[in-house]
Amino acid sequence: MASRSFTMIQARFPDSRCQFEANQTSSGEENVKKLQQEAKDTGLDSRIHAQKDYHEMCDSLKSGHDPKLFLFSIPHGGAGDAVLKDLRPYLHAGDIILDCSNEYWKFTERRQQELEPHGIHYIGCGVSGGYQSARHGPSMSPGGNPEVLKKLVPFLERVAAKDKQGRACVTPIGPRGSGHYVKMIHNGIEQGMMSAIAEVWFIMNKCLDMKYEQIADVFESWNKDGPLRDNFLVSIGADINRTKKDDGTFVLSEVLDKVVQDADDTEGTGIWTNEEAIRLHVPTPTITSAHLFRCASADAASRLAVNEAFSGGVAKPGLIDTPLSPLAFTEELKLALYAAFLCSFIQGLHVLKKMDRQESWHLDYRKILQIWRGGCIIQSDHISDLLDGVHSREDHDDENLLANRDIAEELTKSWPRLKNVVLKSIEVDAYVPSLSATLEYCKYSSSTRLPTQFMEAELDYFGSHNYETWDEGPGKPVKGPHHYEWKRATGLVDEKKHH
């Protein structure tokens, strides 16, 4: 068979006994040996079996007519198709493939359409939590055939993360590719949050001259109570700022400022989230600014060339001049960060709702918020409580979350702090793409008179795009009935007549 390296997990039903199978190829022998050693070190070596190819692996799993479960965790795109092609001859009606990769939802649906007529079930299951969640339990979002999901969920509940009430962070999401779509949105929200906390960290470190351990103290205090309580990114932020190597130096100090996951195509979910936001006409400035920031960071050589062309860059971040002490200013930063986190959630959920309505998935948003309460990167208990409370009311507006009073009150309280942080950061040339995008998002989302009035006039002038008038009210986002002949269109024929 072709030389490919991957790991497959197989579970036998209905007796709930699980057996893990590692498929061994020439290019993956070292990975398999490493896996076997890790299994031995953790006392799981009796559950790990190396096989030379798919035939040998599947033959070892024969168990009468019992359906088998194959779990994928492989790169998105072509890798999944290649594995399926080689595995397909050994699949039988009733078998289930649980794809726990960060797969593109359209690929998931294509594979479902190809396999379902043969009684083979393909479940797209988003998994969050990183490699560490393999030990502590991940957040999981399976989507696909409803009857198959019923069989799978008891198994997934055993391995999923649990929230503080002991509830499993997994639920049947919905039909077709909805499971992978929800995970895609999770990762889009994650990008917005990660950019915002990185911007806040930089302000503390470079613009307030705070040491790593001081920043760790601040993050720990934020994580204990208040709007950033029990927040995963804030929590690990404290650990990252404290961690030292054996020689006493901070690991963080040697980390280069490059985020390459999106640029090298190893991670597609952030790209797809932004593509979906544009396709569905949903404004996601916090998330989109974060994504573009990551892309810019990835090519450090390009940034170096521009830096040299500008003789040291356009500007160098300096120290913030504020009447507040650095510690007092961190209170401003806390609410600014909270606003960006909350808006990342809102923007992601708006994309999800628009897609849900288009596809008639009938998603349960309270259950989706529940799976994000543990084992995932965007865990933020205060925000989940807030959004759950909004969705629990029958009169809530989930297509426009900003129009709900509870959310508006939270952002109104945070607004002055966010504005002050952005102003002070701009004064000293700090980098605040997602924080400033959040500020603008709140401004223009709540405005009833935008500069786009002039934009619409220009569109009508050169393109006859039509417009609505003020006395007609806001209406719906559809083309207006009015056109004005701002200037009579003329051409070469008209010019010849004139002469």
Solvent accessible surface area in square Angstrom, and as a share of the most:
residue,aa,sasa,rsa
1,M,116,0.52
2,A,51,0.40
3,S,68,0.44
4,R,68,0.25
5,S,53,0.34
6,F,20,0.08
7,T,61,0.35
8,M,1,0.00
9,I,43,0.22
10,Q,1,0.00
11,A,4,0.03
12,R,43,0.16
13,F,33,0.14
14,P,112,0.71
15,D,69,0.36
16,S,55,0.35
17,R,146,0.53
18,C,26,0.15
19,Q,44,0.19
20,F,67,0.28
21,E,2,0.01
22,A,1,0.01
23,N,1,0.01
24,Q,46,0.21
25,T,12,0.07
26,S,87,0.56
27,S,71,0.46
28,G,2,0.02
29,E,72,0.32
30,E,125,0.56
31,N,90,0.46
32,V,8,0.05
33,K,112,0.47
34,K,129,0.55
35,L,50,0.25
36,Q,70,0.31
37,Q,97,0.43
38,E,76,0.34
39,A,6,0.05
40,K,134,0.57
41,D,104,0.54
42,T,70,0.41
43,G,56,0.54
44,L,81,0.40
45,D,75,0.39
46,S,87,0.56
47,R,93,0.34
48,I,26,0.13
49,H,70,0.31
50,A,35,0.27
51,Q,20,0.09
52,K,138,0.59
53,D,37,0.19
54,Y,6,0.02
55,H,107,0.48
56,E,62,0.28
57,M,0,0.00
58,C,9,0.05
59,D,66,0.34
60,S,51,0.33
61,L,0,0.00
62,K,145,0.61
63,S,30,0.19
64,G,72,0.70
65,H,191,0.85
66,D,57,0.29
67,P,45,0.28
68,K,15,0.06
69,L,2,0.01
70,F,0,0.00
71,L,27,0.13
72,F,1,0.01
73,S,78,0.50
74,I,18,0.09
75,P,94,0.59
76,H,35,0.16
77,G,9,0.09
78,G,56,0.54
79,A,35,0.27
80,G,2,0.02
81,D,49,0.25
82,A,21,0.16
83,V,4,0.02
84,L,15,0.07
85,K,156,0.66
86,D,35,0.18
87,L,0,0.00
88,R,77,0.28
89,P,93,0.58
90,Y,64,0.24
91,L,8,0.04
92,H,116,0.52
93,A,79,0.61
94,G,25,0.24
95,D,2,0.01
96,I,7,0.04
97,I,0,0.00
98,L,0,0.00
99,D,2,0.01
100,C,15,0.09
101,S,6,0.04
102,N,45,0.23
103,E,4,0.02
104,Y,41,0.16
105,W,14,0.05
106,K,97,0.41
107,F,67,0.28
108,T,0,0.00
109,E,24,0.11
110,R,86,0.31
111,R,1,0.00
112,Q,15,0.07
113,Q,129,0.57
114,E,93,0.42
115,L,10,0.05
116,E,58,0.26
117,P,105,0.66
118,H,103,0.46
119,G,24,0.23
120,I,2,0.01
121,H,35,0.16
122,Y,1,0.00
123,I,1,0.00
124,G,0,0.00
125,C,0,0.00
126,G,1,0.01
127,V,39,0.22
128,S,6,0.04
129,G,13,0.13
130,G,52,0.50
131,Y,185,0.70
132,Q,111,0.49
133,S,10,0.07
134,A,81,0.63
135,R,159,0.58
136,H,152,0.68
137,G,9,0.08
138,P,15,0.10
139,S,4,0.03
140,M,8,0.04
141,S,4,0.03
142,P,0,0.00
143,G,0,0.00
144,G,2,0.02
145,N,44,0.22
146,P,85,0.53
147,E,106,0.47
148,V,5,0.03
149,L,6,0.03
150,K,137,0.58
151,K,129,0.55
152,L,0,0.00
153,V,18,0.10
154,P,76,0.48
155,F,26,0.11
156,L,1,0.00
157,E,75,0.33
158,R,162,0.59
159,V,69,0.39
160,A,5,0.04
161,A,6,0.05
162,K,97,0.41
163,D,14,0.07
164,K,132,0.56
165,Q,127,0.57
166,G,50,0.48
167,R,115,0.42
168,A,22,0.17
169,C,0,0.00
170,V,10,0.06
171,T,13,0.08
172,P,63,0.40
173,I,11,0.06
174,G,15,0.14
175,P,37,0.23
176,R,95,0.35
177,G,0,0.00
178,S,0,0.00
179,G,0,0.00
180,H,3,0.01
181,Y,0,0.00
182,V,0,0.00
183,K,13,0.05
184,M,2,0.01
185,I,0,0.00
186,H,2,0.01
187,N,13,0.07
188,G,0,0.00
189,I,0,0.00
190,E,31,0.14
191,Q,6,0.03
192,G,0,0.00
193,M,0,0.00
194,M,78,0.35
195,S,8,0.05
196,A,0,0.00
197,I,19,0.10
198,A,50,0.39
199,E,3,0.01
200,V,0,0.00
201,W,56,0.20
202,F,42,0.17
203,I,0,0.00
204,M,0,0.00
205,N,23,0.12
206,K,107,0.45
207,C,1,0.00
208,L,15,0.08
209,D,92,0.48
210,M,10,0.05
211,K,133,0.56
212,Y,38,0.15
213,E,73,0.33
214,Q,91,0.40
215,I,0,0.00
216,A,0,0.00
217,D,77,0.40
218,V,5,0.03
219,F,4,0.02
220,E,68,0.30
221,S,59,0.38
222,W,5,0.02
223,N,32,0.17
224,K,158,0.67
225,D,94,0.49
226,G,30,0.29
227,P,23,0.14
228,L,0,0.00
229,R,64,0.23
230,D,40,0.21
231,N,1,0.01
232,F,64,0.27
233,L,8,0.04
234,V,0,0.00
235,S,42,0.27
236,I,56,0.28
237,G,8,0.08
238,A,4,0.03
239,D,88,0.46
240,I,82,0.42
241,N,3,0.01
242,R,85,0.31
243,T,68,0.40
244,K,97,0.41
245,K,84,0.36
246,D,160,0.83
247,D,106,0.55
248,G,41,0.39
249,T,67,0.39
250,F,46,0.19
251,V,53,0.31
252,L,35,0.17
253,S,72,0.46
254,E,110,0.49
255,V,97,0.56
256,L,119,0.59
257,D,89,0.46
258,K,82,0.35
259,V,61,0.35
260,V,62,0.36
261,Q,89,0.40
262,D,9,0.05
263,A,67,0.52
264,D,76,0.39
265,D,87,0.45
266,T,94,0.54
267,E,22,0.10
268,G,1,0.01
269,T,3,0.02
270,G,0,0.00
271,I,52,0.26
272,W,28,0.10
273,T,0,0.00
274,N,13,0.07
275,E,91,0.41
276,E,7,0.03
277,A,3,0.02
278,I,131,0.67
279,R,98,0.36
280,L,9,0.05
281,H,153,0.68
282,V,17,0.10
283,P,74,0.46
284,T,8,0.05
285,P,24,0.15
286,T,0,0.00
287,I,0,0.00
288,T,41,0.24
289,S,28,0.18
290,A,0,0.00
291,H,15,0.07
292,L,111,0.55
293,F,74,0.31
294,R,25,0.09
295,C,52,0.31
296,A,57,0.44
297,S,19,0.12
298,A,12,0.09
299,D,77,0.40
300,A,27,0.21
301,A,76,0.59
302,S,51,0.33
303,R,83,0.30
304,L,105,0.52
305,A,61,0.47
306,V,77,0.44
307,N,63,0.33
308,E,115,0.52
309,A,85,0.66
310,F,114,0.48
311,S,107,0.69
312,G,24,0.23
313,G,22,0.22
314,V,124,0.72
315,A,42,0.33
316,K,156,0.66
317,P,40,0.25
318,G,29,0.28
319,L,117,0.58
320,I,17,0.09
321,D,119,0.61
322,T,27,0.16
323,P,134,0.84
324,L,70,0.35
325,S,59,0.38
326,P,64,0.40
327,L,124,0.62
328,A,39,0.30
329,F,0,0.00
330,T,3,0.02
331,E,81,0.36
332,E,21,0.10
333,L,0,0.00
334,K,33,0.14
335,L,34,0.17
336,A,0,0.00
337,L,0,0.00
338,Y,3,0.01
339,A,1,0.01
340,A,0,0.00
341,F,0,0.00
342,L,0,0.00
343,C,0,0.00
344,S,0,0.00
345,F,0,0.00
346,I,0,0.00
347,Q,0,0.00
348,G,0,0.00
349,L,3,0.02
350,H,21,0.09
351,V,0,0.00
352,L,0,0.00
353,K,38,0.16
354,K,77,0.33
355,M,0,0.00
356,D,7,0.04
357,R,151,0.55
358,Q,94,0.42
359,E,44,0.20
360,S,68,0.44
361,W,7,0.02
362,H,159,0.71
363,L,15,0.08
364,D,67,0.35
365,Y,16,0.06
366,R,111,0.40
367,K,107,0.45
368,I,3,0.01
369,L,1,0.00
370,Q,28,0.12
371,I,2,0.01
372,W,4,0.02
373,R,32,0.12
374,G,6,0.06
375,G,25,0.24
376,C,2,0.01
377,I,30,0.15
378,I,0,0.00
379,Q,30,0.13
380,S,0,0.00
381,D,11,0.06
382,H,47,0.21
383,I,0,0.00
384,S,0,0.00
385,D,60,0.31
386,L,26,0.13
387,L,0,0.00
388,D,30,0.16
389,G,30,0.29
390,V,0,0.00
391,H,17,0.07
392,S,55,0.35
393,R,85,0.31
394,E,180,0.81
395,D,120,0.62
396,H,48,0.22
397,D,57,0.30
398,D,28,0.15
399,E,84,0.38
400,N,69,0.35
401,L,1,0.00
402,L,37,0.18
403,A,66,0.51
404,N,8,0.04
405,R,175,0.64
406,D,50,0.26
407,I,0,0.00
408,A,34,0.26
409,E,92,0.41
410,E,27,0.12
411,L,16,0.08
412,T,93,0.54
413,K,130,0.55
414,S,1,0.00
415,W,75,0.26
416,P,73,0.46
417,R,83,0.30
418,L,1,0.00
419,K,89,0.38
420,N,42,0.21
421,V,0,0.00
422,V,3,0.02
423,L,91,0.45
424,K,40,0.17
425,S,0,0.00
426,I,102,0.52
427,E,121,0.54
428,V,20,0.12
429,D,62,0.32
430,A,11,0.09
431,Y,101,0.38
432,V,12,0.07
433,P,37,0.23
434,S,0,0.00
435,L,0,0.00
436,S,30,0.20
437,A,14,0.11
438,T,0,0.00
439,L,15,0.08
440,E,74,0.33
441,Y,3,0.01
442,C,20,0.12
443,K,89,0.38
444,Y,84,0.32
445,S,52,0.33
446,S,90,0.58
447,S,45,0.29
448,T,126,0.73
449,R,149,0.54
450,L,63,0.31
451,P,114,0.72
452,T,63,0.37
453,Q,98,0.43
454,F,139,0.58
455,M,112,0.50
456,E,65,0.29
457,A,27,0.21
458,E,84,0.38
459,L,57,0.28
460,D,0,0.00
461,Y,117,0.44
462,F,150,0.62
463,G,33,0.32
464,S,55,0.35
465,H,86,0.38
466,N,30,0.16
467,Y,51,0.20
468,E,69,0.31
469,T,49,0.28
470,W,145,0.51
471,D,131,0.68
472,E,82,0.37
473,G,35,0.34
474,P,135,0.85
475,G,54,0.52
476,K,154,0.65
477,P,143,0.90
478,V,101,0.58
479,K,141,0.60
480,G,8,0.08
481,P,91,0.57
482,H,64,0.29
483,H,78,0.35
484,Y,128,0.49
485,E,101,0.45
486,W,109,0.38
487,K,150,0.63
488,R,160,0.58
489,A,84,0.65
490,T,89,0.52
491,G,33,0.32
492,L,134,0.66
493,V,99,0.57
494,D,45,0.24
495,E,92,0.41
496,K,154,0.65
497,K,163,0.69
498,H,155,0.69
499,H,183,0.82
